[in-house]
Amino acid sequence: MPLDLTIVTPQGEAFRGPVESVVLPGEAGDFGVLPGHERLLAALREGSLEVRNPNAQRAEISEGFAEVSDDRVVVLVDRCSFEAS
């Protein structure tokens, strides 16, 4: 069962879709989220976010927050820019 990842900025949704996992730049270090992860609310630092799915993608994000709940990840940041593939 995939994770439902949503990345939201003040301009709207930067990403929404199913992913195998995501690696986030947490305040205390990078951490990965897989399906079945415990509920979590984490502060994020500026850095690289990695979306792992058949077409792996990387994005640069600003500081913000991530909420993990019920195989769903919501990332709230001021900026999110995906690298060109």
Buried (B, 14 or more C-beta within 10 A) or exposed (E): EEBBBBBBBEEEEBBEEEBBBBBBBBEEEEBEBEEEBEEBEBEBBEBEBBBBBEEEBEBBBBBBEBBBEEBEBBBBBEBBEBEEE
